């Protein structure tokens, strides 16, 4: 009896520790973190006003992305507290808004108040606070959608990432500290440190390259999973890939714009930055399995209107150039005629493009439409009522796959 007491005591302590662990990962904790993100977003708006920010649209777009990350993370963490993806998304939103606030505070301190405000050095040291957010997004992609790795062969990449990620962040923060401690601090209008310490940059760049290879491997893993999946899991991965595709397009377009030189370019850049929020939004929808059946229609409509817009812009520009440069038509007449031609082409072009896109990206709806059209054509020549009932039941099973089908016919003449 004396020997059994310690074992029972250890079991009780273990149970208490486990319960305490799961209390930390609770809906209340998620709500608190979400409130912290909102508070920092309010601080971002206040700092934007106090600094007379030269790029308010970009900073507010970054704050909006933080809100999306935080909101999606809170919703996922509250519904599925044991799924790490929700906590990762909340952390990404938190670190991103910390970075934005730190940049604005650095401008307020060192460019407006001459370094006389408290915690200015801390704000400068947080210039690399975007790194944890950058590290968290690929981790959420790897663990999507249930937070577990089904294939053990990918765990080596996860453990390597967990080991190298903190080393990269520590190296970046150490380089930032070496550049500011004991030296004059000069902050650019965008909040970035003007002077930088090049020591260790080669090491940090090498780690970035290695981690980029790991990120690429994780993307390949999800592509392979998509090709092998079916049903609900395939729809979930389709949401993830759609959000990722929007982010890739936004990154490429933003890099082509470069540093915005005009207010219009600055606004376009901010919209492209805001498009990054498509990734956390798609991750949240995929995990919570809400509206998965609509992803095919969203993809097909987006692609169709993008293709139609590109074709109409090309037709419009071609007609204007043809009329003004070749036919020597006056510019107002050429613009008006080109506008009318593009408007006339919109509906027929949209129908043709939508049909082609549905055939490739929305097969379920395309096949259902074809099946219904074929049934309507057969119905014109059918006179046997029993044959119509059998054909109708087969059509419904083929198009909708219901669990049960009943056909009711009014017998009154």
C-alpha positions in Angstrom: 0.0 0.0 0.0 2.8 2.4 0.8 4.4 1.8 -2.6 1.1 2.5 -4.5 0.7 6.0 -3.0 3.5 7.7 -5.0 2.3 6.2 -8.2 -1.2 7.5 -7.6 0.3 10.8 -6.7 2.3 10.9 -9.9 -0.8 10.1 -11.9 -2.8 12.9 -10.2 0.0 15.4 -10.9 0.2 14.3 -14.5 -3.6 14.7 -14.9 -3.4 18.2 -13.3 -0.5 19.2 -15.7 -2.4 17.8 -18.7 -5.6 19.7 -17.7 -3.6 22.9 -17.2 -2.0 22.5 -20.6 -5.3 22.2 -22.3 -6.7 25.1 -20.3 -4.0 27.3 -21.9 -5.0 26.2 -25.4 -8.6 27.3 -24.8 -11.2 29.5 -26.5 -10.6 32.1 -23.8 -6.9 32.3 -24.6 -7.8 32.6 -28.3 -10.1 35.5 -27.5 -7.5 37.3 -25.4 -4.9 37.0 -28.3 -7.5 38.3 -30.8 -8.2 41.2 -28.5 -4.5 42.0 -28.3 -4.3 42.0 -32.1 -7.2 44.5 -32.3 -5.6 46.7 -29.6 -2.3 46.8 -31.6 -4.3 47.6 -34.8 -5.9 50.6 -33.0 -2.4 51.6 -31.9 -1.3 51.3 -35.6 -4.0 53.7 -36.7 -3.0 56.2 -34.0 0.7 56.0 -34.8 -0.2 56.5 -38.5 -1.9 59.7 -37.6 0.8 60.9 -35.2 3.6 60.3 -37.7 1.8 61.8 -40.7 2.8 58.5 -42.4 4.0 58.8 -46.0 2.6 55.4 -46.9 -0.6 55.1 -44.8 -2.3 52.8 -47.3 0.5 50.3 -47.1 0.7 50.3 -43.3 -3.1 50.1 -43.0 -3.2 47.2 -45.5 -0.6 45.4 -43.3 -2.8 46.1 -40.3 -5.8 44.7 -42.2 -3.8 41.5 -43.0 -3.0 41.2 -39.3 -6.7 41.4 -38.6 -7.5 38.7 -41.1 -4.8 36.4 -39.7 -5.9 37.1 -36.1 -9.6 36.7 -36.8 -9.2 33.4 -38.8 -6.8 32.1 -36.1 -9.2 33.0 -33.3 -12.1 31.3 -35.0 -10.1 28.1 -35.8 -8.6 28.1 -32.3 -11.9 28.5 -30.6 -13.6 25.7 -32.6 -10.6 23.4 -32.7 -8.2 24.3 -29.8 -6.1 21.2 -30.4 -5.4 22.1 -34.0 -2.1 24.1 -34.0 -2.9 25.9 -37.2 -5.3 28.3 -35.4 -2.6 29.3 -32.9 -0.1 29.7 -35.7 -2.3 32.1 -37.6 -3.0 34.1 -34.5 0.7 34.3 -33.8 1.4 35.4 -37.4 -1.2 38.2 -37.1 0.3 39.3 -33.8 3.9 39.4 -35.0 2.9 41.2 -38.1 1.1 44.0 -36.3 3.9 44.2 -33.8 6.3 44.8 -36.7 4.1 47.5 -38.2 3.6 49.3 -34.9 7.4 49.1 -34.1 8.2 50.7 -37.5 5.8 53.5 -37.0 7.0 54.1 -33.4 10.6 54.2 -34.7 9.6 57.0 -37.1 7.8 58.8 -34.3 10.7 58.6 -31.9 13.8 59.1 -34.1 12.5 61.2 -36.9 10.0 63.4 -35.1 11.1 63.5 -31.4 14.8 63.1 -31.9 15.1 59.8 -29.9 13.6 61.3 -26.8 10.6 58.8 -26.4 10.8 55.7 -24.2 11.3 52.3 -25.7 12.5 53.7 -29.0 15.5 51.3 -29.0 13.1 48.3 -28.4 11.0 49.4 -31.4 14.1 49.5 -33.6 15.2 46.1 -32.4 11.7 44.8 -33.4 12.4 45.7 -37.0 12.7 42.0 -37.8 9.5 41.1 -36.0 8.0 40.1 -39.4 10.3 37.0 -39.4 8.2 34.9 -37.0 5.1 35.7 -39.1 7.0 34.6 -42.2 8.1 31.4 -40.5 4.6 30.6 -39.3 2.8 30.7 -42.7 4.7 27.8 -44.3 4.2 25.8 -41.1 0.5 26.3 -41.3 0.6 25.1 -45.0 2.5 22.0 -44.0 0.1 21.0 -41.2 -3.1 21.9 -43.2 -5.9 20.9 -42.6 -5.9 18.9 -39.4 -2.6 19.9 -37.8 -1.1 16.4 -38.2 1.5 14.9 -40.5 0.1 11.6 -41.8 3.3 10.7 -43.6 6.3 10.1 -41.4 8.8 10.8 -44.2 7.9 14.6 -43.9 8.7 14.8 -40.2 12.4 15.3 -41.0 11.6 18.5 -42.7 9.4 19.7 -39.8 12.1 19.0 -37.3 14.8 20.7 -39.4 12.5 23.7 -39.7 11.9 23.8 -36.0 15.6 23.7 -35.4 16.7 26.2 -38.1 13.9 28.7 -37.8 14.9 30.0 -34.3 18.5 30.1 -35.4 17.6 32.3 -38.4 15.5 34.7 -36.2 18.2 34.8 -33.5 20.8 35.7 -36.2 18.6 38.4 -37.7 17.9 40.0 -34.3 21.5 39.7 -33.3 22.5 41.5 -36.4 19.9 44.2 -35.7 21.2 44.6 -32.2 24.8 44.9 -33.4 23.8 47.7 -35.8 22.1 49.9 -33.1 23.6 49.3 -29.7 26.3 51.9 -29.0 25.8 53.6 -32.5 23.9 56.5 -33.8 20.4 55.4 -35.0 19.0 56.7 -38.2 15.5 55.6 -39.3 14.1 56.0 -42.8 10.6 57.4 -43.4 9.2 53.9 -43.7 10.6 52.9 -40.3 13.5 50.8 -41.5 16.9 51.2 -40.0 19.2 53.1 -42.4 22.5 51.8 -41.0 22.9 48.1 -41.0 25.4 45.6 -39.7 26.6 43.4 -42.5 28.2 40.9 -40.2 26.5 37.6 -40.2 24.4 38.5 -43.3 25.9 35.7 -45.3 25.0 33.2 -42.6 21.4 34.6 -42.5 21.1 34.4 -46.3 22.3 30.8 -46.3 19.7 29.9 -43.8 17.0 31.7 -45.8 18.0 29.7 -48.8 17.9 26.4 -46.9 14.5 27.2 -45.4 13.2 28.3 -48.8 14.0 24.8 -50.1 12.1 23.3 -47.2 9.1 25.6 -48.0 9.2 24.4 -51.6 9.3 20.8 -50.4 6.2 21.4 -48.3 4.3 23.0 -51.3 5.2 19.9 -53.3 3.9 17.7 -50.5 0.5 19.5 -50.6 0.4 19.3 -54.4 1.0 15.5 -54.2 -1.7 15.2 -51.5 -4.1 17.1 -53.8 -3.5 14.8 -56.7 -4.0 11.7 -54.5 -7.0 13.0 -52.5 -10.7 12.9 -53.2 -14.0 14.1 -51.7 -13.9 16.6 -48.9 -10.1 16.5 -48.4 -9.6 17.4 -52.1 -12.0 20.4 -51.7 -10.0 21.5 -48.6 -6.7 21.4 -50.5 -8.4 23.3 -53.4 -9.2 26.1 -51.0 -5.6 26.2 -49.8 -4.2 26.2 -53.3 -6.6 29.0 -54.5 -5.5 31.2 -51.6 -1.8 30.4 -52.3 -2.3 31.2 -56.0 -3.7 34.7 -55.2 -0.7 35.3 -52.9 1.8 34.3 -55.5 0.1 36.6 -58.1 0.1 39.5 -55.6 3.8 39.0 -54.7 4.8 38.9 -58.4 2.7 41.9 -59.3 4.0 43.9 -56.3 7.6 43.1 -57.2 7.0 44.3 -60.7 5.7 47.6 -59.4 8.7 48.1 -57.2 8.8 51.2 -55.0 5.6 53.2 -55.6 6.4 56.6 -57.0 2.9 58.0 -57.3 -0.3 57.9 -55.1 -2.0 55.6 -57.7 0.9 53.2 -57.6 1.0 53.3 -53.8 -2.7 52.4 -53.7 -2.3 49.5 -56.2 0.6 48.2 -54.1 -1.6 48.4 -51.0 -4.3 46.5 -52.7 -1.8 43.8 -53.7 -0.5 43.6 -50.2 -4.1 43.2 -49.0 -4.5 40.3 -51.4 -2.1 38.4 -49.1 -5.0 37.9 -46.8 -6.5 35.4 -49.2 -4.2 32.7 -47.8 -5.3 32.8 -44.2 -8.9 33.2 -45.3 -8.7 30.2 -47.5 -6.9 28.2 -44.8 -9.7 29.0 -42.3 -12.5 28.1 -44.8 -10.7 24.8 -45.6 -10.2 23.8 -42.0 -13.7 24.7 -40.9 -15.2 23.0 -44.0 -17.6 25.8 -44.7 -18.9 26.2 -48.2 -16.4 23.7 -49.7 -18.8 22.9 -52.5 -18.6 26.5 -53.8 -14.8 26.5 -54.4 -15.1 25.1 -57.9 -17.6 27.8 -58.9 -15.5 30.5 -57.3 -12.4 29.3 -59.2 -14.2 29.1 -62.5 -15.8 32.5 -62.2 -12.6 34.2 -61.1 -10.6 32.6 -64.0 -13.4 33.4 -66.5 -13.7 37.0 -65.6 -9.9 37.4 -65.4 -9.5 35.9 -68.9 -12.4 38.0 -70.3 -11.0 41.2 -68.8 -7.6 40.5 -70.3 -9.0 39.7 -73.7 -11.3 42.8 -73.7 -8.4 45.1 -72.6 -6.3 43.6 -75.5 -9.1 44.1 -78.0 -9.7 47.6 -76.8 -6.1 48.6 -77.0 -5.7 47.0 -80.4 -8.7 48.8 -81.8 -7.6 52.1 -80.5 -4.1 51.7 -82.0 -5.5 50.5 -85.3 -7.9 53.4 -85.6 -5.5 56.1 -84.5 -2.2 54.9 -86.0 -3.3 53.0 -89.2 -6.7 54.5 -90.2 -5.9 58.0 -88.9 -9.2 58.3 -87.1 -9.5 61.1 -84.5 -8.8 60.0 -81.0 -12.3 60.6 -79.4 -14.0 58.7 -82.2 -11.6 55.8 -81.9 -11.9 55.6 -78.2 -15.7 55.6 -78.4 -15.9 53.0 -81.1 -13.4 50.8 -79.3 -15.5 51.1 -76.1 -18.7 50.1 -77.9 -16.9 47.1 -79.6 -15.5 45.9 -76.3 -19.0 46.2 -74.6 -20.6 44.3 -77.5 -18.1 41.5 -77.2 -18.5 41.1 -73.4 -21.5 38.8 -73.2 -20.7 36.4 -76.0 -17.0 36.2 -75.0 -17.9 35.6 -71.4 -20.3 32.7 -72.3 -17.6 31.0 -74.4 -14.8 31.5 -71.9 -17.1 30.4 -69.0 -18.0 27.3 -70.8 -14.4 26.4 -71.5 -13.3 27.2 -67.9 -16.2 25.1 -66.5 -15.2 22.2 -68.7 -11.7 22.3 -67.2 -12.1 23.5 -63.6 -15.8 22.9 -62.7 -16.5 19.5 -64.1 -19.3 18.6 -61.6 -21.4 21.6 -62.8 -20.4 21.2 -66.4 -21.3 17.5 -66.5 -24.6 18.2 -64.6 -25.5 20.9 -67.1 -24.8 18.5 -70.0 -26.8 15.7 -68.4 -29.8 18.0 -67.9 -29.6 19.3 -71.5 -29.4 15.7 -72.8 -32.4 14.7 -70.7 -34.5 17.7 -72.0 -33.6 16.7 -75.6 -34.8 13.1 -75.0 -37.9 14.3 -73.2 -39.2 15.9 -76.4 -39.6 12.6 -78.1 -40.5 10.4 -75.1 -44.2 9.2 -74.8 -43.8 6.3 -72.3 -44.4 7.7 -68.7 -42.6 4.8 -67.0 -39.5 5.4 -69.2 -39.5 9.1 -68.3 -39.6 8.2 -64.6 -36.7 5.8 -64.9 -34.7 8.3 -67.0 -35.4 11.1 -64.5 -34.3 9.1 -61.6 -31.1 8.1 -63.4 -30.5 11.7 -64.2 -30.9 12.8 -60.6 -28.6 10.0 -59.4 -25.9 10.9 -62.0 -26.0 14.7 -61.4 -26.6 15.0 -57.6 -25.9 11.5 -56.1 -28.7 11.7 -53.5 -29.3 9.0 -50.9 -32.9 8.5 -52.0 -35.1 9.6 -55.0 -38.9 9.7 -55.2 -40.9 10.7 -58.3 -44.4 12.0 -57.6 -46.8 12.2 -60.6 -50.2 13.9 -60.5 -52.7 11.3 -61.7 -55.5 13.8 -62.4 -56.4 14.2 -66.0 
